[in-house]
Amino acid sequence: MDTVVSILIFLVAVVLSSSLARLSPIPIPLPLVQIALGVLITAVTDLGVTLQPDVFFLLFLPPLLFLDGWRIPKEGLFRDKDTILELALGLVVFTVIGVGFFIHWMIPAMPLAVAFALAAIVSPTDPIAVSAIASKVPIPNRMMHLLEGESLLNDASGLVCMRFAVAAALTHRFSLPEAFGTFLWLSIGGIFIGVAVTWLVTQAKYWMARFVGEETGAQILVSLLIPFGAYLVAEHFHCSGILSAVAAGITMSYVEQSGQVLAVTRVRRNAVWETMQFALNGIIFVLLGEQLPQIVDGATKVVRETGHHDPVWILIYVLAINAALAALRFVWSWVSLRYNLFVAKRKGLTVKLSIGRLVAAMSVAGVRGTITLAGVLSLPLSMPDWSPFPARDLAICLAAGVIIVSLIVASIFLPIFLKNVEVPPEPSHQEEEDHARIVAAEAAIKAIERGQHDLSQGRSDVDLYASVGTRLMELYRQRIDGRSKTGAEADLVKKAEDVERQLRLAALRAERDEIFRLARARRLSDETVRKLVREIDLQETRILAV
């Protein structure tokens, strides 16, 4: 019962955090508000939440990584794959080695393996937090795609490095050849299992739907279970459940292109996943705030073991680690950008960039978030001999401090560095979008003609079918004519489409207001109101998505 009450309290805090962040006169990152609410919960209640690392890891990481893989733009991922791999793999290893030795030198009481584990934990970045921070000065699309791709892959690489470091801390041994072989098994096996589980489950789901029909609730539940299934199967075969969840999400995005899922299932499933993502991200940060006082107490004891009796040294450690992370990221980004510009020049390409500001923006954009927190909270509670895991509370406290400070630094400096920054433009997709709309409209006209012919066979009201079909086909012919024009005519068509869009939105909102007025006057049943409002909502969503 206490566990259920704690979960409900955390969920209420997540809901309140969103409203408080919006009401704030200054832009405050949502995770900071959630952490503050967690501290407040501890101050007024005594929930006594005890985290089981393995359970925490299983509940939070698979769905979040799966969703990242599912939704990341694949075109940008493959176009900038070289740069993304440099950041997601090379920078992670660079960070783990550099920051790991730095932490151990700064805090000798923390064993080197634990220092490497902490460095691996703080290496993954969180583009969602960066996007929220930069809402006043939007991040250029090309840069955001780089951050998203980096985050997707460095989540996996950072957590896999953490796994090696924790294993070394538990066994007191580390072999580079053995680690490399294990890494290959973990990565290749995890990716294969993630792809296989997703493909097999979705094929079985489509096969069942063809014979017994599609149940929306069941389809949504299956999508929620896939990341957990991929993670558990991979862990059973001693592969990387993290990479398996990411691979499952990427595979899901390709499997979905078959179009075998009903439209209503997609609409409802997107809503469920967005709610789940918001809740999981929020609970993690609220939970951090709830655990923070206890973590700080434990970290203070470890700091005293280093010879420093003033708890302010925790803040000094956090600032030093953040500075080291930013410095390594700056160096790596500068070298990587210079190399890419050199390659582009060799190919005869001329790229105009604000190198200094762009590298500075990339350095502060390395905000740590959900994955870092989930990873550090999953550190083992004890060693094989049941003695406490060395410096666990200090590692958690330092990771939490890195998250908070990185959020504050990014919220202050990222908008400054991004102001009028020049990056390579995103390629325009307008031509291929127009072509796709024309081809789709032509297919729709053919389908209407076939349907009109089939439905009117042997009927006396053939003129009715002809009239309705002609009216529908005219809408698609207007779309084809509009998308086929170029120059001034195309601009005029687009302007007319914008005007039509605004008028249709105004009309839909007026419809909905009138339906609600009739409902308040008790002139419509609740069932009818829900049906009509949902139809209008779907139409409005479709218009806004265009």
KOLMAR-477659 format. One line per field, with one value per residue (C-alpha): residue in three letters; x, y, z. Coordinates in Angstrom, 3 decimals, m for minus. Layout:
type = [ALA;...]
px = [X;...]
py = [Y;...]
pz = [Z;...]
// end
This chain:
type = [MET;ASP;THR;VAL;VAL;SER;ILE;LEU;ILE;PHE;LEU;VAL;ALA;VAL;VAL;LEU;SER;SER;SER;LEU;ALA;ARG;LEU;SER;PRO;ILE;PRO;ILE;PRO;LEU;PRO;LEU;VAL;GLN;ILE;ALA;LEU;GLY;VAL;LEU;ILE;THR;ALA;VAL;THR;ASP;LEU;GLY;VAL;THR;LEU;GLN;PRO;ASP;VAL;PHE;PHE;LEU;LEU;PHE;LEU;PRO;PRO;LEU;LEU;PHE;LEU;ASP;GLY;TRP;ARG;ILE;PRO;LYS;GLU;GLY;LEU;PHE;ARG;ASP;LYS;ASP;THR;ILE;LEU;GLU;LEU;ALA;LEU;GLY;LEU;VAL;VAL;PHE;THR;VAL;ILE;GLY;VAL;GLY;PHE;PHE;ILE;HIS;TRP;MET;ILE;PRO;ALA;MET;PRO;LEU;ALA;VAL;ALA;PHE;ALA;LEU;ALA;ALA;ILE;VAL;SER;PRO;THR;ASP;PRO;ILE;ALA;VAL;SER;ALA;ILE;ALA;SER;LYS;VAL;PRO;ILE;PRO;ASN;ARG;MET;MET;HIS;LEU;LEU;GLU;GLY;GLU;SER;LEU;LEU;ASN;ASP;ALA;SER;GLY;LEU;VAL;CYS;MET;ARG;PHE;ALA;VAL;ALA;ALA;ALA;LEU;THR;HIS;ARG;PHE;SER;LEU;PRO;GLU;ALA;PHE;GLY;THR;PHE;LEU;TRP;LEU;SER;ILE;GLY;GLY;ILE;PHE;ILE;GLY;VAL;ALA;VAL;THR;TRP;LEU;VAL;THR;GLN;ALA;LYS;TYR;TRP;MET;ALA;ARG;PHE;VAL;GLY;GLU;GLU;THR;GLY;ALA;GLN;ILE;LEU;VAL;SER;LEU;LEU;ILE;PRO;PHE;GLY;ALA;TYR;LEU;VAL;ALA;GLU;HIS;PHE;HIS;CYS;SER;GLY;ILE;LEU;SER;ALA;VAL;ALA;ALA;GLY;ILE;THR;MET;SER;TYR;VAL;GLU;GLN;SER;GLY;GLN;VAL;LEU;ALA;VAL;THR;ARG;VAL;ARG;ARG;ASN;ALA;VAL;TRP;GLU;THR;MET;GLN;PHE;ALA;LEU;ASN;GLY;ILE;ILE;PHE;VAL;LEU;LEU;GLY;GLU;GLN;LEU;PRO;GLN;ILE;VAL;ASP;GLY;ALA;THR;LYS;VAL;VAL;ARG;GLU;THR;GLY;HIS;HIS;ASP;PRO;VAL;TRP;ILE;LEU;ILE;TYR;VAL;LEU;ALA;ILE;ASN;ALA;ALA;LEU;ALA;ALA;LEU;ARG;PHE;VAL;TRP;SER;TRP;VAL;SER;LEU;ARG;TYR;ASN;LEU;PHE;VAL;ALA;LYS;ARG;LYS;GLY;LEU;THR;VAL;LYS;LEU;SER;ILE;GLY;ARG;LEU;VAL;ALA;ALA;MET;SER;VAL;ALA;GLY;VAL;ARG;GLY;THR;ILE;THR;LEU;ALA;GLY;VAL;LEU;SER;LEU;PRO;LEU;SER;MET;PRO;ASP;TRP;SER;PRO;PHE;PRO;ALA;ARG;ASP;LEU;ALA;ILE;CYS;LEU;ALA;ALA;GLY;VAL;ILE;ILE;VAL;SER;LEU;ILE;VAL;ALA;SER;ILE;PHE;LEU;PRO;ILE;PHE;LEU;LYS;ASN;VAL;GLU;VAL;PRO;PRO;GLU;PRO;SER;HIS;GLN;GLU;GLU;GLU;ASP;HIS;ALA;ARG;ILE;VAL;ALA;ALA;GLU;ALA;ALA;ILE;LYS;ALA;ILE;GLU;ARG;GLY;GLN;HIS;ASP;LEU;SER;GLN;GLY;ARG;SER;ASP;VAL;ASP;LEU;TYR;ALA;SER;VAL;GLY;THR;ARG;LEU;MET;GLU;LEU;TYR;ARG;GLN;ARG;ILE;ASP;GLY;ARG;SER;LYS;THR;GLY;ALA;GLU;ALA;ASP;LEU;VAL;LYS;LYS;ALA;GLU;ASP;VAL;GLU;ARG;GLN;LEU;ARG;LEU;ALA;ALA;LEU;ARG;ALA;GLU;ARG;ASP;GLU;ILE;PHE;ARG;LEU;ALA;ARG;ALA;ARG;ARG;LEU;SER;ASP;GLU;THR;VAL;ARG;LYS;LEU;VAL;ARG;GLU;ILE;ASP;LEU;GLN;GLU;THR;ARG;ILE;LEU;ALA;VAL]
px = [0.000;2.836;4.421;1.175;0.762;4.364;3.839;0.643;2.427;5.239;2.768;0.949;4.325;5.066;1.741;2.345;5.902;4.689;2.315;4.899;7.518;5.050;4.026;7.611;8.448;11.937;12.638;13.446;14.242;11.456;13.846;14.992;11.386;10.786;13.912;12.789;9.355;11.061;13.041;9.804;8.130;10.945;10.590;6.868;6.544;8.537;8.016;11.200;11.574;14.264;15.516;16.430;18.979;18.067;14.344;14.872;16.987;14.424;11.395;12.763;15.465;13.966;10.870;12.782;15.561;13.026;11.065;14.243;15.129;11.574;11.194;14.654;14.783;16.526;17.535;19.534;20.968;22.389;23.372;25.518;26.483;30.217;29.885;27.339;29.559;32.508;30.459;28.604;31.505;34.790;33.755;32.311;35.592;37.550;35.289;35.402;39.211;39.862;37.178;37.678;41.357;40.506;37.870;40.189;43.007;40.644;38.965;41.475;38.920;36.883;38.389;39.509;36.885;34.110;35.538;35.389;31.804;30.842;32.568;30.674;27.401;27.800;28.868;25.354;23.609;19.925;18.652;15.128;16.429;18.461;15.408;13.360;16.103;16.546;12.829;13.486;16.283;15.421;18.254;19.003;17.539;20.898;22.424;19.387;19.590;23.258;22.385;19.518;21.647;24.499;22.141;20.593;23.942;25.883;23.126;24.013;27.797;27.989;25.903;27.841;31.081;29.494;28.709;32.378;33.532;31.059;32.127;35.768;34.822;33.030;35.692;38.833;40.076;39.994;41.364;41.345;41.182;38.457;36.605;36.815;35.463;32.713;31.870;31.454;29.149;27.189;26.729;26.206;24.063;22.013;21.344;20.415;18.028;16.374;15.762;14.586;12.186;10.547;10.203;8.809;6.336;5.032;4.690;2.754;0.603;m0.196;m0.962;m3.439;m5.019;m5.699;m7.598;m9.400;m9.289;m7.298;m8.021;m6.571;m5.974;m4.131;m1.981;m0.942;m0.154;2.035;4.036;4.571;5.785;8.250;11.086;10.837;10.810;13.839;15.713;14.972;15.771;19.092;19.998;19.087;21.729;24.202;23.975;23.328;19.692;20.362;21.430;18.633;16.026;17.527;17.662;14.071;12.945;14.760;13.339;9.852;10.095;10.822;8.247;5.575;6.152;4.154;1.027;m0.780;m1.883;m5.256;m5.198;m7.109;m4.498;m1.684;m3.453;m4.208;m0.807;1.043;m0.951;m0.157;3.563;3.818;2.104;4.374;7.499;6.414;5.575;8.778;11.061;9.248;9.205;12.958;13.729;11.156;12.648;16.097;14.826;13.216;16.467;18.742;18.921;19.790;22.319;23.991;24.277;25.996;28.230;29.274;30.588;32.683;34.022;35.194;37.173;39.129;40.298;37.803;35.335;33.368;30.454;31.078;33.707;30.842;29.941;33.606;33.789;30.605;31.847;35.225;33.630;31.353;34.332;36.238;33.267;32.829;36.568;36.828;33.667;35.035;38.336;36.662;34.053;36.721;38.967;35.996;34.651;38.082;38.533;35.094;35.788;39.121;37.372;34.715;37.392;39.188;35.904;35.634;32.834;32.721;31.048;30.525;30.490;30.887;33.361;34.072;30.454;29.274;31.852;31.020;27.307;28.023;30.080;27.330;24.699;26.087;23.288;22.951;19.496;17.302;19.726;22.524;20.194;18.781;22.287;23.764;20.790;21.334;24.788;24.962;24.138;26.859;29.974;30.015;31.098;28.034;30.159;28.775;29.618;32.498;31.548;28.081;26.341;29.084;28.855;25.076;25.439;28.076;26.018;22.950;25.032;26.393;22.813;21.670;24.718;24.702;21.040;21.735;24.808;22.992;19.945;22.205;24.804;23.189;20.783;23.740;25.959;23.123;22.051;22.608;24.970;25.610;25.351;25.056;21.409;19.092;18.321;14.902;12.328;9.651;10.062;9.790;6.868;5.011;5.720;4.455;1.241;0.647;1.207;m0.996;m3.763;m3.604;m3.899;m6.875;m8.638;m8.167;m9.514;m12.583;m13.217;m12.993;m15.166;m17.692;m17.952;m18.219;m20.766;m23.051;m23.352;m26.986;m28.368;m30.974;m29.337;m26.168;m26.218;m25.818;m22.608;m21.309;m22.012;m20.314;m17.322;m16.888;m16.957;m14.291;m12.071;m12.195;m10.551;m7.663;m7.327;m7.000;m4.201;m2.425;m2.745;m1.483;1.542;2.456;2.871;6.178;7.354;4.797;1.873;3.211;3.611;0.032;m1.230;0.677;m0.739;m4.244;m3.590;m2.482;m5.639;m7.764;m5.959;m6.670;m10.333;m10.782;m9.236;m11.543;m14.524;m13.581;m13.130;m16.482;m18.055;m16.545;m17.631;m21.176;m21.235;m20.029;m22.728;m25.381;m23.908;m24.053;m27.684;m28.349;m29.422;m26.847;m26.001;m22.513;m21.843;m22.750;m20.632;m17.597;m18.029;m18.414;m15.644;m13.247;m13.998;m13.267;m10.125;m8.762;m9.448;m7.806;m4.806;m4.457;m4.540;m2.030;0.319;0.533]
py = [0.000;2.412;1.798;2.644;5.836;6.858;6.318;8.404;11.203;11.177;11.309;14.278;16.015;15.380;16.951;19.988;20.425;21.090;23.849;25.419;25.498;27.259;29.771;30.749;34.287;33.086;29.929;27.124;23.630;21.236;18.678;21.298;21.963;18.225;17.797;20.688;19.077;15.824;17.621;19.233;15.818;14.587;17.667;17.160;13.365;10.289;7.945;5.999;4.851;2.182;1.734;m1.695;m0.949;m3.854;m3.159;0.575;m0.066;m2.457;m0.229;3.039;2.496;0.056;2.124;5.419;4.043;2.219;5.418;7.352;4.772;4.711;8.468;9.704;11.068;8.302;10.491;12.862;9.908;8.290;11.542;12.697;9.196;9.935;12.974;11.238;8.172;10.410;12.015;8.931;6.478;8.360;11.133;8.622;6.658;9.925;11.117;7.859;7.739;11.437;12.153;8.758;9.428;13.024;11.925;9.318;11.902;14.431;11.921;9.180;7.553;6.619;3.474;3.865;1.392;3.343;6.583;5.084;3.941;7.479;8.938;6.489;7.374;11.123;10.722;10.343;13.590;14.501;16.419;16.722;18.896;20.956;21.477;22.668;25.062;26.563;27.194;30.962;30.537;27.407;25.021;24.759;21.567;20.242;20.701;19.187;16.114;15.723;15.954;13.480;10.970;11.372;10.881;7.760;6.035;7.416;6.246;2.727;3.163;5.030;2.479;m0.422;1.221;1.621;m2.086;m2.940;m0.529;m1.911;m5.464;m4.446;m2.866;m6.038;m8.531;m6.363;m7.468;m6.088;m7.554;m5.394;m8.319;m9.967;m6.672;m6.142;m9.629;m9.146;m5.782;m7.367;m10.049;m7.498;m5.116;m7.498;m9.890;m7.066;m5.435;m8.765;m9.702;m6.270;m6.490;m10.122;m9.643;m6.602;m8.208;m11.503;m9.834;m7.389;m10.093;m12.281;m9.289;m8.521;m12.196;m12.319;m9.038;m10.421;m13.403;m12.022;m8.268;m5.535;m4.593;m1.134;m1.677;m4.936;m3.381;m0.538;m2.962;m5.035;m1.921;m1.201;m4.733;m4.980;m2.952;m4.965;m8.221;m7.213;m6.101;m9.262;m11.671;m9.909;m9.971;m13.669;m14.390;m12.034;m9.445;m5.726;m5.108;m1.403;m1.847;m4.345;m1.768;0.864;m1.580;m2.620;1.001;1.624;m1.618;m0.583;2.614;0.572;m2.141;0.533;1.693;m1.334;0.645;m2.415;m0.651;1.110;4.917;5.010;2.686;5.023;8.080;6.445;4.737;8.021;9.572;6.632;6.718;10.492;10.192;7.335;9.227;12.331;10.291;8.213;11.200;13.162;10.387;9.857;13.488;13.690;10.500;12.108;15.041;12.689;10.768;13.836;14.621;11.009;10.938;14.142;12.756;9.621;11.622;13.923;10.940;9.825;13.362;13.365;10.220;12.240;14.598;17.395;18.075;20.839;19.525;22.415;20.149;18.208;21.347;21.847;18.273;18.761;22.004;20.431;17.416;19.686;21.770;18.628;17.324;20.651;20.949;17.434;17.985;21.310;19.738;16.764;18.914;21.356;18.588;16.745;19.900;20.861;17.378;17.403;20.836;19.536;16.552;18.835;21.148;18.187;17.346;20.886;21.949;25.363;25.475;28.742;28.247;30.251;27.681;29.194;29.794;26.518;24.510;26.480;25.761;22.055;22.061;23.470;21.430;18.329;18.381;15.265;13.980;10.927;8.241;9.522;9.492;6.059;4.682;6.022;4.891;1.386;1.043;m2.096;m1.690;m4.096;m6.018;m9.832;m10.116;m8.005;m5.001;m1.642;m0.705;1.811;5.502;4.680;7.595;9.993;8.787;9.281;12.719;13.807;12.537;14.369;17.516;17.197;16.965;20.043;22.188;21.186;22.192;25.573;26.252;25.292;27.411;30.462;30.077;27.991;30.740;33.179;30.912;29.917;33.477;33.947;30.962;29.622;25.893;23.951;24.197;21.224;19.954;21.064;18.324;20.516;19.018;15.421;16.363;17.924;14.831;12.533;14.546;14.469;10.723;10.107;12.301;10.446;7.132;8.500;9.560;6.087;4.503;6.768;5.888;2.154;2.505;4.621;1.972;m0.963;0.666;1.894;m1.469;m2.485;0.514;2.993;6.005;5.936;9.741;10.102;8.051;9.983;13.326;12.369;10.849;13.914;16.214;14.188;13.844;17.605;18.156;15.888;17.488;20.887;19.479;18.103;21.415;23.382;21.172;21.077;24.859;26.696;30.269;32.994;30.660;28.189;30.992;32.090;28.522;28.122;31.425;30.267;26.993;28.900;31.032;27.920;26.246;29.157;29.323;25.568;25.712;28.581;26.629;23.451;25.352;27.053;23.618;22.284;25.321;24.924;21.205;21.958;24.671;22.142;19.675;22.250;22.881;19.107;18.912;16.219;12.921;12.395;9.649;11.904;14.729;12.465;11.129;14.542;16.183;13.330;13.688;17.416;16.852;14.383;16.799;19.670;17.485;16.540;20.180;21.298;18.448;19.557]
pz = [0.000;0.860;m2.547;m4.355;m2.320;m3.092;m6.836;m6.772;m4.917;m7.473;m10.361;m8.807;m8.434;m12.123;m13.102;m10.863;m12.171;m15.703;m14.555;m12.248;m15.005;m17.316;m14.631;m13.885;m15.129;m16.099;m18.157;m15.705;m17.022;m16.123;m14.523;m11.988;m10.968;m10.578;m8.435;m6.210;m5.769;m4.806;m2.097;m0.899;m0.693;1.535;3.742;4.398;4.219;5.139;2.211;2.882;m0.723;m1.149;m4.700;m6.028;m8.795;m11.096;m10.847;m11.350;m14.449;m15.933;m15.326;m16.663;m19.279;m21.862;m22.746;m22.853;m25.069;m27.245;m27.827;m28.662;m31.306;m32.642;m33.122;m34.058;m37.654;m39.573;m42.518;m40.314;m38.411;m41.551;m43.270;m40.328;m39.213;m39.196;m36.931;m34.705;m34.283;m33.445;m30.665;m29.482;m29.420;m29.601;m27.225;m24.737;m24.557;m24.404;m21.556;m19.607;m19.669;m19.101;m16.507;m14.838;m14.098;m13.136;m10.590;m9.077;m8.822;m7.236;m4.876;m3.986;m1.671;m4.771;m6.392;m9.989;m11.282;m9.522;m10.921;m14.428;m13.750;m12.700;m15.776;m17.997;m16.282;m16.832;m20.485;m22.069;m23.018;m22.951;m26.036;m24.597;m21.780;m24.266;m26.465;m23.494;m22.385;m25.847;m26.427;m26.477;m29.033;m31.049;m31.801;m35.557;m36.994;m38.164;m34.704;m32.984;m35.218;m34.263;m30.559;m30.948;m32.816;m30.345;m27.408;m28.901;m29.368;m26.409;m24.063;m25.091;m25.288;m21.972;m20.114;m21.630;m20.437;m17.014;m16.988;m17.611;m14.903;m12.343;m13.172;m12.617;m9.279;m8.166;m9.324;m8.936;m12.353;m15.895;m19.122;m22.261;m24.782;m22.718;m22.453;m26.220;m26.925;m24.391;m25.927;m29.354;m27.929;m25.925;m28.851;m31.782;m29.752;m28.247;m31.612;m33.234;m30.414;m30.452;m34.202;m34.020;m31.098;m32.674;m36.098;m34.753;m32.388;m34.995;m37.648;m35.198;m34.302;m37.958;m38.637;m35.747;m36.834;m40.311;m38.925;m35.863;m36.440;m34.755;m31.159;m30.489;m26.784;m27.389;m30.125;m27.808;m25.001;m27.333;m28.284;m24.585;m23.914;m26.823;m25.192;m21.968;m23.935;m26.015;m22.889;m20.874;m23.729;m24.352;m20.667;m20.499;m23.162;m21.427;m24.199;m23.853;m22.992;m23.541;m27.166;m27.637;m26.566;m28.893;m31.827;m31.111;m31.341;m34.629;m36.059;m34.932;m36.992;m40.136;m39.435;m38.992;m42.567;m43.734;m42.792;m41.416;m38.220;m38.090;m38.002;m34.718;m33.181;m34.203;m32.798;m29.452;m29.241;m29.767;m26.933;m24.626;m25.411;m24.961;m21.595;m20.576;m21.627;m19.701;m16.609;m16.583;m17.165;m14.490;m11.892;m12.277;m11.423;m8.635;m7.235;m7.389;m5.349;m2.841;m2.445;m2.532;1.229;2.012;m0.838;0.341;3.895;2.614;0.285;3.136;5.083;2.105;1.627;5.243;4.458;1.895;4.639;3.908;6.707;4.979;2.809;0.410;m1.157;m2.755;m4.726;m5.637;m6.922;m8.976;m10.536;m11.310;m13.001;m15.055;m16.089;m17.105;m19.103;m20.911;m21.620;m23.076;m25.110;m26.398;m27.451;m29.123;m30.916;m32.144;m33.503;m35.035;m36.705;m38.045;m39.462;m41.123;m42.636;m43.959;m45.578;m47.062;m48.475;m50.055;m51.787;m53.139;m50.781;m49.126;m45.726;m43.855;m40.075;m36.867;m35.574;m32.158;m31.180;m32.674;m30.704;m27.554;m28.085;m28.575;m25.369;m23.137;m25.013;m23.286;m20.713;m18.590;m17.754;m17.431;m18.604;m16.361;m13.374;m14.160;m14.648;m11.412;m9.348;m10.719;m9.123;m6.933;m3.264;m2.094;m3.106;m3.488;0.190;1.199;2.134;0.897;m2.680;m2.359;m2.600;m3.993;m2.254;m3.331;m6.949;m6.943;m5.346;m7.865;m10.818;m9.512;m9.084;m12.637;m13.964;m12.044;m12.861;m16.545;m16.775;m15.180;m17.329;m20.539;m19.670;m19.251;m21.988;m24.743;m25.922;m25.965;m28.073;m30.415;m31.221;m34.977;m35.086;m38.585;m39.288;m42.553;m43.664;m43.671;m47.188;m48.403;m48.798;m50.386;m53.863;m52.680;m50.407;m53.363;m55.466;m52.704;m52.321;m56.075;m56.319;m53.261;m54.723;m58.052;m56.210;m54.274;m57.499;m58.975;m55.795;m55.870;m59.504;m58.738;m55.653;m57.506;m60.252;m57.818;m55.486;m58.268;m60.063;m60.471;m58.555;m59.738;m58.035;m60.142;m60.486;m56.715;m56.740;m59.739;m58.036;m54.766;m56.558;m58.780;m55.750;m53.942;m57.002;m57.552;m54.154;m55.125;m58.581;m56.905;m54.762;m57.841;m59.709;m56.699;m56.082;m59.788;m60.111;m59.728;m59.156;m58.361;m59.016;m56.432;m53.868;m54.515;m54.083;m50.807;m49.546;m50.428;m48.611;m45.511;m45.617;m46.092;m43.190;m40.846;m41.877;m41.467;m37.996;m37.050;m38.392;m36.503;m33.242;m33.728;m34.319;m31.117;m29.080;m30.348;m29.509;m25.988;m25.711;m26.686;m24.190;m21.382;m22.328;m22.007;m25.648;m26.584;m24.923;m23.508;m26.030;m28.957;m27.570;m27.236;m30.755;m32.412;m30.425;m31.236;m34.956;m34.783;m32.711;m35.256;m38.119;m36.235;m35.380;m39.033;m40.163;m37.528;m38.474;m42.110]
// end
